Amino acid sequence: MIVREIYEKIIPEIEKNVAEGLSNGSGFSGLAALVCHWQSKCDRIKTSEMPVYYERGPGK
């Protein structure tokens, strides 16, 4: 699921922002916001879908 989203949504947006940033310097702030948005989304997915492993202490 997340891999499909990366290819369909994230990469085209990154390419667009990089192109804008290279041409007029304004796309890089949008790129930073985009990266933060998807990073927080990925963090939420990881914490909600990944199993939680607890370290066992001594003698447990």
PyRosetta script that sets phi, psi and omega in degrees:
from pyrosetta import init, pose_from_sequence

init()
pose = pose_from_sequence("MIVREIYEKIIPEIEKNVAEGLSNGSGFSGLAALVCHWQSKCDRIKTSEMPVYYERGPGK")
pose.set_psi(1, -53.9)
pose.set_omega(1, -176.8)
pose.set_phi(2, -66.9)
pose.set_psi(2, -32.6)
pose.set_omega(2, 179.0)
pose.set_phi(3, -65.6)
pose.set_psi(3, -41.7)
pose.set_omega(3, 177.6)
pose.set_phi(4, -62.2)
pose.set_psi(4, -43.1)
pose.set_omega(4, 178.2)
pose.set_phi(5, -61.5)
pose.set_psi(5, -38.6)
pose.set_omega(5, 179.3)
pose.set_phi(6, -60.7)
pose.set_psi(6, -48.6)
pose.set_omega(6, -177.2)
pose.set_phi(7, -72.1)
pose.set_psi(7, -36.1)
pose.set_omega(7, -175.8)
pose.set_phi(8, -85.4)
pose.set_psi(8, -31.2)
pose.set_omega(8, -172.5)
pose.set_phi(9, -116.8)
pose.set_psi(9, -49.8)
pose.set_omega(9, -170.6)
pose.set_phi(10, -71.9)
pose.set_psi(10, -50.8)
pose.set_omega(10, -175.7)
pose.set_phi(11, -60.5)
pose.set_psi(11, -45.8)
pose.set_omega(11, 177.2)
pose.set_phi(12, -60.8)
pose.set_psi(12, -37.4)
pose.set_omega(12, 178.2)
pose.set_phi(13, -66.9)
pose.set_psi(13, -40.2)
pose.set_omega(13, 178.3)
pose.set_phi(14, -63.9)
pose.set_psi(14, -46.2)
pose.set_omega(14, 179.1)
pose.set_phi(15, -58.6)
pose.set_psi(15, -42.6)
pose.set_omega(15, 179.9)
pose.set_phi(16, -63.0)
pose.set_psi(16, -45.9)
pose.set_omega(16, -178.8)
pose.set_phi(17, -67.0)
pose.set_psi(17, -37.8)
pose.set_omega(17, 178.2)
pose.set_phi(18, -65.9)
pose.set_psi(18, -43.4)
pose.set_omega(18, 178.9)
pose.set_phi(19, -61.4)
pose.set_psi(19, -43.3)
pose.set_omega(19, 177.9)
pose.set_phi(20, -64.0)
pose.set_psi(20, -41.6)
pose.set_omega(20, -179.7)
pose.set_phi(21, -64.2)
pose.set_psi(21, -38.5)
pose.set_omega(21, 179.1)
pose.set_phi(22, -71.1)
pose.set_psi(22, -33.1)
pose.set_omega(22, -177.0)
pose.set_phi(23, -82.1)
pose.set_psi(23, -37.1)
pose.set_omega(23, -176.8)
pose.set_phi(24, -137.6)
pose.set_psi(24, 1.1)
pose.set_omega(24, 176.8)
pose.set_phi(25, 80.5)
pose.set_psi(25, -2.3)
pose.set_omega(25, -175.9)
pose.set_phi(26, -94.1)
pose.set_psi(26, -14.3)
pose.set_omega(26, -175.1)
pose.set_phi(27, -80.0)
pose.set_psi(27, -15.4)
pose.set_omega(27, -175.5)
pose.set_phi(28, -72.2)
pose.set_psi(28, -31.2)
pose.set_omega(28, 175.5)
pose.set_phi(29, -68.4)
pose.set_psi(29, -36.7)
pose.set_omega(29, 175.4)
pose.set_phi(30, -65.8)
pose.set_psi(30, -36.3)
pose.set_omega(30, 178.2)
pose.set_phi(31, -64.9)
pose.set_psi(31, -42.7)
pose.set_omega(31, 178.5)
pose.set_phi(32, -61.9)
pose.set_psi(32, -43.0)
pose.set_omega(32, 178.4)
pose.set_phi(33, -64.3)
pose.set_psi(33, -39.4)
pose.set_omega(33, 178.9)
pose.set_phi(34, -63.1)
pose.set_psi(34, -45.4)
pose.set_omega(34, 179.6)
pose.set_phi(35, -62.3)
pose.set_psi(35, -44.1)
pose.set_omega(35, 178.8)
pose.set_phi(36, -61.8)
pose.set_psi(36, -41.9)
pose.set_omega(36, 179.8)
pose.set_phi(37, -60.2)
pose.set_psi(37, -50.8)
pose.set_omega(37, -177.3)
pose.set_phi(38, -71.7)
pose.set_psi(38, -30.8)
pose.set_omega(38, 177.1)
pose.set_phi(39, -65.3)
pose.set_psi(39, -43.9)
pose.set_omega(39, 179.4)
pose.set_phi(40, -66.8)
pose.set_psi(40, -36.3)
pose.set_omega(40, 177.2)
pose.set_phi(41, -64.2)
pose.set_psi(41, -44.4)
pose.set_omega(41, 178.6)
pose.set_phi(42, -64.7)
pose.set_psi(42, -38.6)
pose.set_omega(42, 177.8)
pose.set_phi(43, -62.4)
pose.set_psi(43, -41.2)
pose.set_omega(43, 178.5)
pose.set_phi(44, -65.5)
pose.set_psi(44, -40.0)
pose.set_omega(44, 179.0)
pose.set_phi(45, -64.9)
pose.set_psi(45, -44.7)
pose.set_omega(45, -179.4)
pose.set_phi(46, -60.4)
pose.set_psi(46, -44.4)
pose.set_omega(46, -176.1)
pose.set_phi(47, -74.3)
pose.set_psi(47, -25.1)
pose.set_omega(47, -178.6)
pose.set_phi(48, -91.3)
pose.set_psi(48, -26.3)
pose.set_omega(48, -174.9)
pose.set_phi(49, -105.8)
pose.set_psi(49, -19.5)
pose.set_omega(49, -177.1)
pose.set_phi(50, -85.2)
pose.set_psi(50, 142.5)
pose.set_omega(50, 176.2)
pose.set_phi(51, -67.4)
pose.set_psi(51, 149.4)
pose.set_omega(51, -179.4)
pose.set_phi(52, -97.5)
pose.set_psi(52, 128.7)
pose.set_omega(52, 178.3)
pose.set_phi(53, -112.4)
pose.set_psi(53, 131.7)
pose.set_omega(53, 179.5)
pose.set_phi(54, -107.1)
pose.set_psi(54, 137.3)
pose.set_omega(54, 176.8)
pose.set_phi(55, -77.0)
pose.set_psi(55, 139.6)
pose.set_omega(55, 177.9)
pose.set_phi(56, -91.3)
pose.set_psi(56, 133.1)
pose.set_omega(56, 178.5)
pose.set_phi(57, -80.1)
pose.set_psi(57, 176.5)
pose.set_omega(57, -179.9)
pose.set_phi(58, -60.0)
pose.set_psi(58, 135.0)
pose.set_omega(58, 175.4)
pose.set_phi(59, 76.4)
pose.set_psi(59, 12.4)
pose.set_omega(59, -179.5)
pose.set_phi(60, -107.8)
pose.dump_pdb("model.pdb")
